[in-house]
Amino acid sequence: MKWLTTSVAVISLAVFVQPQCFSENDDLSIPASSDLSGITGFGLDLFKTLFPYNSTRNFFFSPYSVWNALTLAYFGSAGNTQAELENVLRVSDKVRTLKNWRTLEFLYEMRQTNNSHYTFNLANRAYFDQTLNLRPCVKDILHNELQLLDFSKPNEAAATINEFVSNTTKGRIPNLVGADDVANAQMVLANAAFFKGTWLYQFKKSATQPGLFYATPTDYYFVDMMRQKGNFRHGVSEELGAHILELPYTGEAVSMYILLPPFITGENGFNAMVERLNADTLHDAIDNMWRIQVEVVIPKFKLQQSVGDELMLALSNMGIRDLFDSARANLTTFDPFTNLSVGKSIHKAFVEVSEEGTEAAAATALISLRIARPAGPEKFECNHPFLFVIYDNLTKNVLFMGAYKNPKA
């Protein structure tokens, strides 16, 4: 947590909040919180709400990117809109949330400056129509995140948004929005994320061979399976009903964790694992792993995901309703004279897992699993549906997560 401690002092000096912009007393001398479990909890809840149950579709997204974009809306909210956002985002104070937000932003920027072990970029921006009268104090506080556009010229507005996102994601997401998406909008939350990391223990290309992947017990496909033997952190979560394996990236600040239910439990076991997943069960599973000789077999894969209206529906089901309702939304902290609401929320993500590493640009039976710790070599073979989480080991933050269920989906 050294980076978090160091960055608090810097941010306290760098960020200026005008009195009574966010509250009656915007006191930035309060310390940033070291408990970021609320961000993880929100991300896992959103995954479970968005996840296509009883489907063989793959799914991938960046909950941290979505959290960042919604936090922008939170800073502009008031009344019941603010209360709903606080409840779902698991925050309670705008000034403290701003300090935590800036602390994490600074942490990732400093990591990029001080090492080249991996790349993690976020594209988060709230675009407002240029006819709005945003409060000067808000523009001062969020000057890097807020931008005025002329949405009456949708082609130009879309091009501006797409250029920003494409630059951030190194071209992996060149077209986040189209002109139809932004035509006549008042506000658009655009968010995209990019990650590229090299495995600490790389897979040899010569060891990659075709193997069977079972989307269901009766539907199977030949896919390229990567293989290696080594000492990896591995565990069994009885609460989740799944094995868990850590694949660290170079530098070990970030890892991929794979959650694999037993093959015999099938779709019910997979769905039960997803339903039981929350910040506590994930952290417990990670904390209770041990290092052991493991033969690892995982498929090479590439996923692209686009989430539009279903993201707004999922957030509404979680309790964020007023924000998307033009009659009820209260974003008067941004502009007290305009009936402002969120017109679009668009998220796209990309992930590619190969021998070298990862590039990422997002009522069932309860099954108890009790297995003693093995004494000899284990085989962790991902030949059936599994969850994967790209996880910051220092902040305990879920950057990306997804489900790989079908090579042909």
PyMOL commands that set and color helices and strands:
alter all, ss='L'
color gray80, all
select helices_A, chain A and resi 2-14+37-50+63-75+79-89+94-114+136-141+154-168+179-182+205-207+263-276+279-287+309-318+322-324
alter helices_A, ss='H'
color red, helices_A
select strands_A, chain A and resi 59-61+118-129+146-149+187-198+209-214+220-237+242-248+254-260+290-299+301-307+344-353+357-360+378-381+386-392+397-404
alter strands_A, ss='S'
color yellow, strands_A
deselect
rebuild
show_as cartoon
